[in-house]
């Protein structure tokens, strides 16, 4: 199950579970659409993979399977 991380690893922008702005790679590295497009040019700086829009978990499922509160922040974002 996806963690649904709460923020962009690059700029720290909030990415709530229902955000259509969240992008993830196959390892769940999480970034906002702006950072993916403008800063990272579509390539994950952690694994070298590409990004896809993060799925939005239905509200009823969030009640039993909540998003994580764990934030991951890169020290340097290209």
N, CA, C and O atoms as a Tripos MOL2 file, in Angstrom:
@<TRIPOS>MOLECULE
protein
  312   311    78     0     0
PROTEIN
NO_CHARGES

@<TRIPOS>ATOM
      1 N           0.8490   -1.1720    0.0000 N.3       1 UNK1
      2 CA          0.0000    0.0000    0.0000 C.3       1 UNK1
      3 C           0.8970    1.2380    0.0000 C.2       1 UNK1
      4 O           1.9000    1.2850    0.7110 O.2       1 UNK1
      5 N           0.5290    2.2330   -0.7990 N.am      2 UNK2
      6 CA          1.2940    3.4640   -0.8720 C.3       2 UNK2
      7 C           1.2410    4.2330    0.4410 C.2       2 UNK2
      8 O           0.2150    4.2510    1.1200 O.2       2 UNK2
      9 N           2.3540    4.8680    0.7920 N.am      3 UNK3
     10 CA          2.4090    5.6650    2.0130 C.3       3 UNK3
     11 C           1.6380    6.9820    1.9110 C.2       3 UNK3
     12 O           1.1430    7.4880    2.9180 O.2       3 UNK3
     13 N           1.5340    7.5330    0.7170 N.am      4 UNK4
     14 CA          0.9280    8.8550    0.5120 C.3       4 UNK4
     15 C           1.6430    9.8850    1.3790 C.2       4 UNK4
     16 O           1.0630   10.4630    2.2980 O.2       4 UNK4
     17 N           2.9100   10.0970    1.0650 N.am      5 UNK5
     18 CA          3.7410   11.0380    1.8330 C.3       5 UNK5
     19 C           3.1730   12.4510    1.7370 C.2       5 UNK5
     20 O           2.6020   12.8230    0.7120 O.2       5 UNK5
     21 N           3.3300   13.2410    2.8050 N.am      6 UNK6
     22 CA          2.6200   14.5140    2.9250 C.3       6 UNK6
     23 C           3.2340   15.7350    2.2480 C.2       6 UNK6
     24 O           2.6120   16.7970    2.2260 O.2       6 UNK6
     25 N           4.4490   15.6080    1.6920 N.am      7 UNK7
     26 CA          5.0970   16.8060    1.1540 C.3       7 UNK7
     27 C           6.0920   16.4590    0.0500 C.2       7 UNK7
     28 O           6.5730   15.3290   -0.0410 O.2       7 UNK7
     29 N           6.3880   17.4480   -0.7800 N.am      8 UNK8
     30 CA          7.3880   17.3230   -1.8370 C.3       8 UNK8
     31 C           8.7690   17.1760   -1.2100 C.2       8 UNK8
     32 O           9.1220   17.9340   -0.3070 O.2       8 UNK8
     33 N           9.5440   16.2160   -1.6750 N.am      9 UNK9
     34 CA         10.8950   15.9970   -1.1480 C.3       9 UNK9
     35 C          11.8540   17.1030   -1.5560 C.2       9 UNK9
     36 O          12.9330   17.2250   -0.9760 O.2       9 UNK9
     37 N          11.4840   17.9060   -2.5360 N.am     10 UNK10
     38 CA         12.3760   18.9530   -3.0430 C.3      10 UNK10
     39 C          12.0700   20.3110   -2.4060 C.2      10 UNK10
     40 O          12.9400   20.9100   -1.7730 O.2      10 UNK10
     41 N          10.8510   20.7910   -2.5690 N.am     11 UNK11
     42 CA         10.5220   22.1460   -2.0960 C.3      11 UNK11
     43 C           9.7110   22.1640   -0.7970 C.2      11 UNK11
     44 O           9.5290   23.2230   -0.1960 O.2      11 UNK11
     45 N           9.2250   21.0030   -0.3640 N.am     12 UNK12
     46 CA          8.4600   20.9340    0.8750 C.3      12 UNK12
     47 C           6.9890   21.2850    0.7310 C.2      12 UNK12
     48 O           6.2770   21.3580    1.7320 O.2      12 UNK12
     49 N           6.5150   21.5050   -0.4980 N.am     13 UNK13
     50 CA          5.0950   21.8330   -0.7080 C.3      13 UNK13
     51 C           4.2000   20.7440   -0.1240 C.2      13 UNK13
     52 O           4.4830   19.5520   -0.2480 O.2      13 UNK13
     53 N           3.1290   21.1740    0.5080 N.am     14 UNK14
     54 CA          2.1770   20.2320    1.0900 C.3      14 UNK14
     55 C           1.4820   19.4390   -0.0180 C.2      14 UNK14
     56 O           1.0450   20.0070   -1.0180 O.2      14 UNK14
     57 N           1.3860   18.1270    0.1700 N.am     15 UNK15
     58 CA          0.7160   17.2360   -0.7720 C.3      15 UNK15
     59 C          -0.2450   16.3380   -0.0050 C.2      15 UNK15
     60 O           0.0730   15.1830    0.2760 O.2      15 UNK15
     61 N          -1.4180   16.8640    0.3350 N.am     16 UNK16
     62 CA         -2.3830   16.0490    1.0710 C.3      16 UNK16
     63 C          -2.8120   14.8340    0.2550 C.2      16 UNK16
     64 O          -2.5930   14.7960   -0.9560 O.2      16 UNK16
     65 N          -3.4170   13.8480    0.8980 N.am     17 UNK17
     66 CA         -3.7870   12.6130    0.2090 C.3      17 UNK17
     67 C          -4.6480   12.8040   -1.0420 C.2      17 UNK17
     68 O          -4.6120   11.9780   -1.9540 O.2      17 UNK17
     69 N          -5.4180   13.8890   -1.0860 N.am     18 UNK18
     70 CA         -6.2870   14.0990   -2.2510 C.3      18 UNK18
     71 C          -5.6710   15.0380   -3.2900 C.2      18 UNK18
     72 O          -6.3770   15.5150   -4.1780 O.2      18 UNK18
     73 N          -4.3790   15.3070   -3.1930 N.am     19 UNK19
     74 CA         -3.7190   16.2290   -4.1130 C.3      19 UNK19
     75 C          -3.5090   15.6080   -5.4890 C.2      19 UNK19
     76 O          -2.9660   14.5100   -5.6110 O.2      19 UNK19
     77 N          -3.9390   16.3150   -6.5100 N.am     20 UNK20
     78 CA         -3.6820   15.8670   -7.8840 C.3      20 UNK20
     79 C          -2.3240   16.3840   -8.3540 C.2      20 UNK20
     80 O          -1.9210   16.1130   -9.4850 O.2      20 UNK20
     81 N          -1.6160   17.1240   -7.5010 N.am     21 UNK21
     82 CA         -0.3100   17.6940   -7.8210 C.3      21 UNK21
     83 C           0.8390   16.7650   -7.4310 C.2      21 UNK21
     84 O           1.9860   17.0530   -7.7720 O.2      21 UNK21
     85 N           0.5760   15.6740   -6.7350 N.am     22 UNK22
     86 CA          1.6200   14.7660   -6.2650 C.3      22 UNK22
     87 C           2.0690   13.8230   -7.3730 C.2      22 UNK22
     88 O           1.2560   13.3080   -8.1420 O.2      22 UNK22
     89 N           3.3880   13.6060   -7.4390 N.am     23 UNK23
     90 CA          3.9760   12.6710   -8.3950 C.3      23 UNK23
     91 C           4.8610   11.7070   -7.6160 C.2      23 UNK23
     92 O           5.5300   12.1030   -6.6610 O.2      23 UNK23
     93 N           4.8640   10.4240   -8.0300 N.am     24 UNK24
     94 CA          5.6930    9.4220   -7.3720 C.3      24 UNK24
     95 C           6.4510    8.5940   -8.4090 C.2      24 UNK24
     96 O           6.0380    8.4850   -9.5640 O.2      24 UNK24
     97 N           7.5760    8.0100   -7.9660 N.am     25 UNK25
     98 CA          8.3090    7.0550   -8.7930 C.3      25 UNK25
     99 C           7.9890    5.6510   -8.2650 C.2      25 UNK25
    100 O           7.1440    5.5030   -7.3820 O.2      25 UNK25
    101 N           8.6440    4.6400   -8.7890 N.am     26 UNK26
    102 CA          8.3430    3.2730   -8.3570 C.3      26 UNK26
    103 C           8.7510    2.9830   -6.9160 C.2      26 UNK26
    104 O           8.3040    1.9940   -6.3360 O.2      26 UNK26
    105 N           9.6010    3.8400   -6.3280 N.am     27 UNK27
    106 CA         10.0000    3.6670   -4.9340 C.3      27 UNK27
    107 C           9.2480    4.6070   -4.0000 C.2      27 UNK27
    108 O           9.6070    4.7490   -2.8310 O.2      27 UNK27
    109 N           8.2030    5.2470   -4.5180 N.am     28 UNK28
    110 CA          7.3590    6.1850   -3.7760 C.3      28 UNK28
    111 C           8.0570    7.4860   -3.4100 C.2      28 UNK28
    112 O           7.5890    8.2150   -2.5350 O.2      28 UNK28
    113 N           9.1800    7.7880   -4.0760 N.am     29 UNK29
    114 CA          9.7530    9.1180   -3.9010 C.3      29 UNK29
    115 C           8.6460   10.0680   -4.3250 C.2      29 UNK29
    116 O           8.0100    9.8560   -5.3570 O.2      29 UNK29
    117 N           8.4100   11.1050   -3.5460 N.am     30 UNK30
    118 CA          7.2490   11.9650   -3.7500 C.3      30 UNK30
    119 C           7.6630   13.4130   -3.9850 C.2      30 UNK30
    120 O           8.3950   14.0020   -3.1890 O.2      30 UNK30
    121 N           7.1850   13.9700   -5.0820 N.am     31 UNK31
    122 CA          7.5030   15.3420   -5.4490 C.3      31 UNK31
    123 C           6.2450   16.0110   -5.9900 C.2      31 UNK31
    124 O           5.3050   15.3380   -6.4120 O.2      31 UNK31
    125 N           6.2360   17.3460   -5.9760 N.am     32 UNK32
    126 CA          5.1180   18.0760   -6.5720 C.3      32 UNK32
    127 C           5.3320   18.1510   -8.0880 C.2      32 UNK32
    128 O           6.4540   17.9910   -8.5680 O.2      32 UNK32
    129 N           4.2620   18.3940   -8.8310 N.am     33 UNK33
    130 CA          4.3330   18.4450  -10.2920 C.3      33 UNK33
    131 C           5.3080   19.5160  -10.7630 C.2      33 UNK33
    132 O           6.0300   19.3060  -11.7380 O.2      33 UNK33
    133 N           5.3400   20.6650  -10.0840 N.am     34 UNK34
    134 CA          6.2440   21.7400  -10.4890 C.3      34 UNK34
    135 C           7.6990   21.3020  -10.4030 C.2      34 UNK34
    136 O           8.4620   21.5120  -11.3460 O.2      34 UNK34
    137 N           8.0960   20.6960   -9.2890 N.am     35 UNK35
    138 CA          9.4790   20.2420   -9.1450 C.3      35 UNK35
    139 C           9.8090   19.1550  -10.1670 C.2      35 UNK35
    140 O          10.9010   19.1550  -10.7360 O.2      35 UNK35
    141 N           8.8860   18.2350  -10.4020 N.am     36 UNK36
    142 CA          9.1180   17.1770  -11.3890 C.3      36 UNK36
    143 C           9.3670   17.7850  -12.7610 C.2      36 UNK36
    144 O          10.2940   17.3750  -13.4590 O.2      36 UNK36
    145 N           8.5510   18.7560  -13.1550 N.am     37 UNK37
    146 CA          8.6580   19.3510  -14.4900 C.3      37 UNK37
    147 C           9.8150   20.3360  -14.6200 C.2      37 UNK37
    148 O          10.5810   20.2690  -15.5820 O.2      37 UNK37
    149 N           9.9480   21.2520  -13.6570 N.am     38 UNK38
    150 CA         10.8860   22.3640  -13.7840 C.3      38 UNK38
    151 C          12.2850   22.0500  -13.2330 C.2      38 UNK38
    152 O          13.2910   22.4100  -13.8440 O.2      38 UNK38
    153 N          12.3400   21.3900  -12.0950 N.am     39 UNK39
    154 CA         13.6250   21.1600  -11.4310 C.3      39 UNK39
    155 C          14.2350   19.8110  -11.8220 C.2      39 UNK39
    156 O          15.4270   19.7310  -12.1180 O.2      39 UNK39
    157 N          13.4260   18.7640  -11.8230 N.am     40 UNK40
    158 CA         13.9440   17.4060  -12.0320 C.3      40 UNK40
    159 C          13.8410   16.9260  -13.4780 C.2      40 UNK40
    160 O          14.4320   15.9100  -13.8400 O.2      40 UNK40
    161 N          13.0990   17.6490  -14.2920 N.am     41 UNK41
    162 CA         12.9270   17.3060  -15.7130 C.3      41 UNK41
    163 C          12.4610   15.8620  -15.9090 C.2      41 UNK41
    164 O          12.8990   15.1750  -16.8320 O.2      41 UNK41
    165 N          11.5640   15.4140  -15.0220 N.am     42 UNK42
    166 CA         10.9340   14.1090  -15.1510 C.3      42 UNK42
    167 C          11.7560   12.9160  -14.7090 C.2      42 UNK42
    168 O          11.3400   11.7760  -14.9190 O.2      42 UNK42
    169 N          12.9220   13.1470  -14.0980 N.am     43 UNK43
    170 CA         13.7840   12.0400  -13.6680 C.3      43 UNK43
    171 C          13.9710   12.0980  -12.1580 C.2      43 UNK43
    172 O          14.3860   13.1250  -11.6200 O.2      43 UNK43
    173 N          13.6700   11.0080  -11.4790 N.am     44 UNK44
    174 CA         13.8170   10.9460  -10.0230 C.3      44 UNK44
    175 C          15.2920   11.0470   -9.6420 C.2      44 UNK44
    176 O          16.1070   10.2680  -10.1360 O.2      44 UNK44
    177 N          15.6500   11.9960   -8.7680 N.am     45 UNK45
    178 CA         17.0570   12.1390   -8.3630 C.3      45 UNK45
    179 C          17.5220   11.0210   -7.4230 C.2      45 UNK45
    180 O          18.7210   10.8490   -7.2030 O.2      45 UNK45
    181 N          16.5840   10.2770   -6.8810 N.am     46 UNK46
    182 CA         16.9390    9.1940   -5.9530 C.3      46 UNK46
    183 C          17.2110    7.8760   -6.6760 C.2      46 UNK46
    184 O          18.1630    7.1710   -6.3400 O.2      46 UNK46
    185 N          16.3780    7.5390   -7.6690 N.am     47 UNK47
    186 CA         16.5060    6.2320   -8.3120 C.3      47 UNK47
    187 C          16.6920    6.2960   -9.8290 C.2      47 UNK47
    188 O          16.9960    5.2820  -10.4560 O.2      47 UNK47
    189 N          16.5130    7.4750  -10.4210 N.am     48 UNK48
    190 CA         16.6810    7.6040  -11.8600 C.3      48 UNK48
    191 C          15.4620    7.2280  -12.6710 C.2      48 UNK48
    192 O          15.4970    7.2660  -13.9010 O.2      48 UNK48
    193 N          14.3820    6.8630  -11.9960 N.am     49 UNK49
    194 CA         13.1480    6.4710  -12.6900 C.3      49 UNK49
    195 C          12.3020    7.6670  -13.0890 C.2      49 UNK49
    196 O          12.6580    8.8200  -12.8440 O.2      49 UNK49
    197 N          11.1800    7.3630  -13.7040 N.am     50 UNK50
    198 CA         10.2600    8.4260  -14.1060 C.3      50 UNK50
    199 C           9.1720    8.5850  -13.0570 C.2      50 UNK50
    200 O           9.1580    7.8690  -12.0560 O.2      50 UNK50
    201 N           8.2700    9.5150  -13.2830 N.am     51 UNK51
    202 CA          7.1960    9.8150  -12.3410 C.3      51 UNK51
    203 C           5.8310    9.5890  -12.9620 C.2      51 UNK51
    204 O           5.6480    9.6800  -14.1750 O.2      51 UNK51
    205 N           4.8880    9.2930  -12.0980 N.am     52 UNK52
    206 CA          3.4900    9.1570  -12.4720 C.3      52 UNK52
    207 C           2.6580    9.9310  -11.4540 C.2      52 UNK52
    208 O           3.1020   10.1400  -10.3260 O.2      52 UNK52
    209 N           1.4530   10.3610  -11.8400 N.am     53 UNK53
    210 CA          0.5770   10.9820  -10.8410 C.3      53 UNK53
    211 C           0.3010    9.9860   -9.7070 C.2      53 UNK53
    212 O           0.0570    8.8040   -9.9500 O.2      53 UNK53
    213 N           0.3440   10.4780   -8.4850 N.am     54 UNK54
    214 CA          0.0630    9.6060   -7.3490 C.3      54 UNK54
    215 C          -1.4290    9.3380   -7.3010 C.2      54 UNK54
    216 O          -2.2190   10.2750   -7.4100 O.2      54 UNK54
    217 N          -1.8420    8.0830   -7.1410 N.am     55 UNK55
    218 CA         -3.2710    7.7860   -7.0380 C.3      55 UNK55
    219 C          -3.8860    8.4660   -5.8140 C.2      55 UNK55
    220 O          -3.2100    8.6990   -4.8130 O.2      55 UNK55
    221 N          -5.1550    8.7730   -5.9120 N.am     56 UNK56
    222 CA         -5.8840    9.3790   -4.7950 C.3      56 UNK56
    223 C          -6.6930    8.2860   -4.1190 C.2      56 UNK56
    224 O          -7.5480    7.6490   -4.7340 O.2      56 UNK56
    225 N          -6.4040    8.0800   -2.8340 N.am     57 UNK57
    226 CA         -7.1050    7.0560   -2.0650 C.3      57 UNK57
    227 C          -8.5010    7.5650   -1.7200 C.2      57 UNK57
    228 O          -8.6420    8.6940   -1.2520 O.2      57 UNK57
    229 N          -9.5280    6.7610   -1.9410 N.am     58 UNK58
    230 CA        -10.8900    7.1870   -1.6120 C.3      58 UNK58
    231 C         -11.0130    7.5350   -0.1250 C.2      58 UNK58
    232 O         -10.4180    6.8680    0.7220 O.2      58 UNK58
    233 N         -11.7850    8.5820    0.1900 N.am     59 UNK59
    234 CA        -11.9330    9.0180    1.5910 C.3      59 UNK59
    235 C         -12.3170    7.8950    2.5490 C.2      59 UNK59
    236 O         -11.8210    7.8550    3.6750 O.2      59 UNK59
    237 N         -13.1750    6.9990    2.1310 N.am     60 UNK60
    238 CA        -13.5850    5.8930    3.0160 C.3      60 UNK60
    239 C         -12.3910    5.0010    3.3630 C.2      60 UNK60
    240 O         -12.3160    4.4700    4.4710 O.2      60 UNK60
    241 N         -11.4700    4.8360    2.4300 N.am     61 UNK61
    242 CA        -10.2850    4.0170    2.6880 C.3      61 UNK61
    243 C          -9.2620    4.7520    3.5460 C.2      61 UNK61
    244 O          -8.5080    4.1200    4.2860 O.2      61 UNK61
    245 N          -9.2290    6.0840    3.4560 N.am     62 UNK62
    246 CA         -8.3200    6.8500    4.3040 C.3      62 UNK62
    247 C          -8.6330    6.6780    5.7820 C.2      62 UNK62
    248 O          -7.7420    6.7630    6.6260 O.2      62 UNK62
    249 N          -9.8890    6.4370    6.0890 N.am     63 UNK63
    250 CA        -10.2840    6.2510    7.4830 C.3      63 UNK63
    251 C          -9.6200    5.0110    8.0830 C.2      63 UNK63
    252 O          -9.2190    5.0180    9.2470 O.2      63 UNK63
    253 N          -9.5060    3.9530    7.2880 N.am     64 UNK64
    254 CA         -8.9080    2.7120    7.7930 C.3      64 UNK64
    255 C          -7.4470    2.5490    7.3900 C.2      64 UNK64
    256 O          -6.7040    1.7990    8.0230 O.2      64 UNK64
    257 N          -7.0380    3.2530    6.3350 N.am     65 UNK65
    258 CA         -5.6620    3.1880    5.8390 C.3      65 UNK65
    259 C          -5.1630    4.6180    5.6220 C.2      65 UNK65
    260 O          -5.0690    5.0720    4.4820 O.2      65 UNK65
    261 N          -4.8420    5.3340    6.7120 N.am     66 UNK66
    262 CA         -4.4700    6.7530    6.5920 C.3      66 UNK66
    263 C          -3.1200    6.9620    5.8990 C.2      66 UNK66
    264 O          -2.2820    6.0630    5.8330 O.2      66 UNK66
    265 N          -2.9460    8.1660    5.3940 N.am     67 UNK67
    266 CA         -1.6680    8.5660    4.8070 C.3      67 UNK67
    267 C          -0.6240    8.6760    5.9100 C.2      67 UNK67
    268 O          -0.9630    8.8860    7.0750 O.2      67 UNK67
    269 N           0.6350    8.5340    5.5440 N.am     68 UNK68
    270 CA          1.7100    8.6700    6.5240 C.3      68 UNK68
    271 C           1.9370   10.1470    6.8650 C.2      68 UNK68
    272 O           1.5910   11.0340    6.0850 O.2      68 UNK68
    273 N           2.5010   10.3860    7.9980 N.am     69 UNK69
    274 CA          2.8870   11.7490    8.3740 C.3      69 UNK69
    275 C           4.4020   11.9220    8.2480 C.2      69 UNK69
    276 O           4.9380   13.0020    8.4960 O.2      69 UNK69
    277 N           5.0750   10.8490    7.8620 N.am     70 UNK70
    278 CA          6.5370   10.8640    7.7290 C.3      70 UNK70
    279 C           6.9440   11.7140    6.5310 C.2      70 UNK70
    280 O           6.5200   11.4630    5.4030 O.2      70 UNK70
    281 N           7.7660   12.7150    6.7890 N.am     71 UNK71
    282 CA          8.2600   13.5890    5.7170 C.3      71 UNK71
    283 C           9.6620   13.1370    5.3080 C.2      71 UNK71
    284 O          10.5010   12.8100    6.1470 O.2      71 UNK71
    285 N           9.8860   13.1300    4.0110 N.am     72 UNK72
    286 CA         11.1980   12.8380    3.4610 C.3      72 UNK72
    287 C          11.6550   14.1050    2.7480 C.2      72 UNK72
    288 O          10.9380   14.6350    1.8990 O.2      72 UNK72
    289 N          12.8500   14.5930    3.0900 N.am     73 UNK73
    290 CA         13.3540   15.8150    2.4860 C.3      73 UNK73
    291 C          14.7710   15.5710    2.0020 C.2      73 UNK73
    292 O          15.6190   15.1060    2.7630 O.2      73 UNK73
    293 N          15.0310   15.8830    0.7400 N.am     74 UNK74
    294 CA         16.3780   15.7940    0.2080 C.3      74 UNK74
    295 C          17.1930   16.9710    0.7220 C.2      74 UNK74
    296 O          16.6870   18.0900    0.8040 O.2      74 UNK74
    297 N          18.4580   16.7250    1.0710 N.am     75 UNK75
    298 CA         19.3160   17.8380    1.5210 C.3      75 UNK75
    299 C          19.5650   18.8150    0.3950 C.2      75 UNK75
    300 O          19.5970   20.0270    0.6080 O.2      75 UNK75
    301 N          19.7410   18.2860   -0.8040 N.am     76 UNK76
    302 CA         19.9410   19.1260   -1.9860 C.3      76 UNK76
    303 C          19.0290   18.6210   -3.0810 C.2      76 UNK76
    304 O          18.9730   17.4210   -3.3510 O.2      76 UNK76
    305 N          18.3330   19.5130   -3.6940 N.am     77 UNK77
    306 CA         17.4810   19.1540   -4.8140 C.3      77 UNK77
    307 C          18.1080   19.8030   -6.0500 C.2      77 UNK77
    308 O          18.3180   21.0160   -6.0700 O.2      77 UNK77
    309 N          18.4080   19.0060   -7.0780 N.am     78 UNK78
    310 CA         19.1130   19.5600   -8.2530 C.3      78 UNK78
    311 C          18.5050   20.8390   -8.7630 C.2      78 UNK78
    312 O          18.9940   21.4080   -9.7380 O.2      78 UNK78
@<TRIPOS>BOND
     1     1     2 1
     2     2     3 1
     3     3     4 2
     4     3     5 am
     5     5     6 1
     6     6     7 1
     7     7     8 2
     8     7     9 am
     9     9    10 1
    10    10    11 1
    11    11    12 2
    12    11    13 am
    13    13    14 1
    14    14    15 1
    15    15    16 2
    16    15    17 am
    17    17    18 1
    18    18    19 1
    19    19    20 2
    20    19    21 am
    21    21    22 1
    22    22    23 1
    23    23    24 2
    24    23    25 am
    25    25    26 1
    26    26    27 1
    27    27    28 2
    28    27    29 am
    29    29    30 1
    30    30    31 1
    31    31    32 2
    32    31    33 am
    33    33    34 1
    34    34    35 1
    35    35    36 2
    36    35    37 am
    37    37    38 1
    38    38    39 1
    39    39    40 2
    40    39    41 am
    41    41    42 1
    42    42    43 1
    43    43    44 2
    44    43    45 am
    45    45    46 1
    46    46    47 1
    47    47    48 2
    48    47    49 am
    49    49    50 1
    50    50    51 1
    51    51    52 2
    52    51    53 am
    53    53    54 1
    54    54    55 1
    55    55    56 2
    56    55    57 am
    57    57    58 1
    58    58    59 1
    59    59    60 2
    60    59    61 am
    61    61    62 1
    62    62    63 1
    63    63    64 2
    64    63    65 am
    65    65    66 1
    66    66    67 1
    67    67    68 2
    68    67    69 am
    69    69    70 1
    70    70    71 1
    71    71    72 2
    72    71    73 am
    73    73    74 1
    74    74    75 1
    75    75    76 2
    76    75    77 am
    77    77    78 1
    78    78    79 1
    79    79    80 2
    80    79    81 am
    81    81    82 1
    82    82    83 1
    83    83    84 2
    84    83    85 am
    85    85    86 1
    86    86    87 1
    87    87    88 2
    88    87    89 am
    89    89    90 1
    90    90    91 1
    91    91    92 2
    92    91    93 am
    93    93    94 1
    94    94    95 1
    95    95    96 2
    96    95    97 am
    97    97    98 1
    98    98    99 1
    99    99   100 2
   100    99   101 am
   101   101   102 1
   102   102   103 1
   103   103   104 2
   104   103   105 am
   105   105   106 1
   106   106   107 1
   107   107   108 2
   108   107   109 am
   109   109   110 1
   110   110   111 1
   111   111   112 2
   112   111   113 am
   113   113   114 1
   114   114   115 1
   115   115   116 2
   116   115   117 am
   117   117   118 1
   118   118   119 1
   119   119   120 2
   120   119   121 am
   121   121   122 1
   122   122   123 1
   123   123   124 2
   124   123   125 am
   125   125   126 1
   126   126   127 1
   127   127   128 2
   128   127   129 am
   129   129   130 1
   130   130   131 1
   131   131   132 2
   132   131   133 am
   133   133   134 1
   134   134   135 1
   135   135   136 2
   136   135   137 am
   137   137   138 1
   138   138   139 1
   139   139   140 2
   140   139   141 am
   141   141   142 1
   142   142   143 1
   143   143   144 2
   144   143   145 am
   145   145   146 1
   146   146   147 1
   147   147   148 2
   148   147   149 am
   149   149   150 1
   150   150   151 1
   151   151   152 2
   152   151   153 am
   153   153   154 1
   154   154   155 1
   155   155   156 2
   156   155   157 am
   157   157   158 1
   158   158   159 1
   159   159   160 2
   160   159   161 am
   161   161   162 1
   162   162   163 1
   163   163   164 2
   164   163   165 am
   165   165   166 1
   166   166   167 1
   167   167   168 2
   168   167   169 am
   169   169   170 1
   170   170   171 1
   171   171   172 2
   172   171   173 am
   173   173   174 1
   174   174   175 1
   175   175   176 2
   176   175   177 am
   177   177   178 1
   178   178   179 1
   179   179   180 2
   180   179   181 am
   181   181   182 1
   182   182   183 1
   183   183   184 2
   184   183   185 am
   185   185   186 1
   186   186   187 1
   187   187   188 2
   188   187   189 am
   189   189   190 1
   190   190   191 1
   191   191   192 2
   192   191   193 am
   193   193   194 1
   194   194   195 1
   195   195   196 2
   196   195   197 am
   197   197   198 1
   198   198   199 1
   199   199   200 2
   200   199   201 am
   201   201   202 1
   202   202   203 1
   203   203   204 2
   204   203   205 am
   205   205   206 1
   206   206   207 1
   207   207   208 2
   208   207   209 am
   209   209   210 1
   210   210   211 1
   211   211   212 2
   212   211   213 am
   213   213   214 1
   214   214   215 1
   215   215   216 2
   216   215   217 am
   217   217   218 1
   218   218   219 1
   219   219   220 2
   220   219   221 am
   221   221   222 1
   222   222   223 1
   223   223   224 2
   224   223   225 am
   225   225   226 1
   226   226   227 1
   227   227   228 2
   228   227   229 am
   229   229   230 1
   230   230   231 1
   231   231   232 2
   232   231   233 am
   233   233   234 1
   234   234   235 1
   235   235   236 2
   236   235   237 am
   237   237   238 1
   238   238   239 1
   239   239   240 2
   240   239   241 am
   241   241   242 1
   242   242   243 1
   243   243   244 2
   244   243   245 am
   245   245   246 1
   246   246   247 1
   247   247   248 2
   248   247   249 am
   249   249   250 1
   250   250   251 1
   251   251   252 2
   252   251   253 am
   253   253   254 1
   254   254   255 1
   255   255   256 2
   256   255   257 am
   257   257   258 1
   258   258   259 1
   259   259   260 2
   260   259   261 am
   261   261   262 1
   262   262   263 1
   263   263   264 2
   264   263   265 am
   265   265   266 1
   266   266   267 1
   267   267   268 2
   268   267   269 am
   269   269   270 1
   270   270   271 1
   271   271   272 2
   272   271   273 am
   273   273   274 1
   274   274   275 1
   275   275   276 2
   276   275   277 am
   277   277   278 1
   278   278   279 1
   279   279   280 2
   280   279   281 am
   281   281   282 1
   282   282   283 1
   283   283   284 2
   284   283   285 am
   285   285   286 1
   286   286   287 1
   287   287   288 2
   288   287   289 am
   289   289   290 1
   290   290   291 1
   291   291   292 2
   292   291   293 am
   293   293   294 1
   294   294   295 1
   295   295   296 2
   296   295   297 am
   297   297   298 1
   298   298   299 1
   299   299   300 2
   300   299   301 am
   301   301   302 1
   302   302   303 1
   303   303   304 2
   304   303   305 am
   305   305   306 1
   306   306   307 1
   307   307   308 2
   308   307   309 am
   309   309   310 1
   310   310   311 1
   311   311   312 2
@<TRIPOS>SUBSTRUCTURE
     1 UNK1         2 RESIDUE 1 A UNK
     2 UNK2         6 RESIDUE 1 A UNK
     3 UNK3        10 RESIDUE 1 A UNK
     4 UNK4        14 RESIDUE 1 A UNK
     5 UNK5        18 RESIDUE 1 A UNK
     6 UNK6        22 RESIDUE 1 A UNK
     7 UNK7        26 RESIDUE 1 A UNK
     8 UNK8        30 RESIDUE 1 A UNK
     9 UNK9        34 RESIDUE 1 A UNK
    10 UNK10       38 RESIDUE 1 A UNK
    11 UNK11       42 RESIDUE 1 A UNK
    12 UNK12       46 RESIDUE 1 A UNK
    13 UNK13       50 RESIDUE 1 A UNK
    14 UNK14       54 RESIDUE 1 A UNK
    15 UNK15       58 RESIDUE 1 A UNK
    16 UNK16       62 RESIDUE 1 A UNK
    17 UNK17       66 RESIDUE 1 A UNK
    18 UNK18       70 RESIDUE 1 A UNK
    19 UNK19       74 RESIDUE 1 A UNK
    20 UNK20       78 RESIDUE 1 A UNK
    21 UNK21       82 RESIDUE 1 A UNK
    22 UNK22       86 RESIDUE 1 A UNK
    23 UNK23       90 RESIDUE 1 A UNK
    24 UNK24       94 RESIDUE 1 A UNK
    25 UNK25       98 RESIDUE 1 A UNK
    26 UNK26      102 RESIDUE 1 A UNK
    27 UNK27      106 RESIDUE 1 A UNK
    28 UNK28      110 RESIDUE 1 A UNK
    29 UNK29      114 RESIDUE 1 A UNK
    30 UNK30      118 RESIDUE 1 A UNK
    31 UNK31      122 RESIDUE 1 A UNK
    32 UNK32      126 RESIDUE 1 A UNK
    33 UNK33      130 RESIDUE 1 A UNK
    34 UNK34      134 RESIDUE 1 A UNK
    35 UNK35      138 RESIDUE 1 A UNK
    36 UNK36      142 RESIDUE 1 A UNK
    37 UNK37      146 RESIDUE 1 A UNK
    38 UNK38      150 RESIDUE 1 A UNK
    39 UNK39      154 RESIDUE 1 A UNK
    40 UNK40      158 RESIDUE 1 A UNK
    41 UNK41      162 RESIDUE 1 A UNK
    42 UNK42      166 RESIDUE 1 A UNK
    43 UNK43      170 RESIDUE 1 A UNK
    44 UNK44      174 RESIDUE 1 A UNK
    45 UNK45      178 RESIDUE 1 A UNK
    46 UNK46      182 RESIDUE 1 A UNK
    47 UNK47      186 RESIDUE 1 A UNK
    48 UNK48      190 RESIDUE 1 A UNK
    49 UNK49      194 RESIDUE 1 A UNK
    50 UNK50      198 RESIDUE 1 A UNK
    51 UNK51      202 RESIDUE 1 A UNK
    52 UNK52      206 RESIDUE 1 A UNK
    53 UNK53      210 RESIDUE 1 A UNK
    54 UNK54      214 RESIDUE 1 A UNK
    55 UNK55      218 RESIDUE 1 A UNK
    56 UNK56      222 RESIDUE 1 A UNK
    57 UNK57      226 RESIDUE 1 A UNK
    58 UNK58      230 RESIDUE 1 A UNK
    59 UNK59      234 RESIDUE 1 A UNK
    60 UNK60      238 RESIDUE 1 A UNK
    61 UNK61      242 RESIDUE 1 A UNK
    62 UNK62      246 RESIDUE 1 A UNK
    63 UNK63      250 RESIDUE 1 A UNK
    64 UNK64      254 RESIDUE 1 A UNK
    65 UNK65      258 RESIDUE 1 A UNK
    66 UNK66      262 RESIDUE 1 A UNK
    67 UNK67      266 RESIDUE 1 A UNK
    68 UNK68      270 RESIDUE 1 A UNK
    69 UNK69      274 RESIDUE 1 A UNK
    70 UNK70      278 RESIDUE 1 A UNK
    71 UNK71      282 RESIDUE 1 A UNK
    72 UNK72      286 RESIDUE 1 A UNK
    73 UNK73      290 RESIDUE 1 A UNK
    74 UNK74      294 RESIDUE 1 A UNK
    75 UNK75      298 RESIDUE 1 A UNK
    76 UNK76      302 RESIDUE 1 A UNK
    77 UNK77      306 RESIDUE 1 A UNK
    78 UNK78      310 RESIDUE 1 A UNK
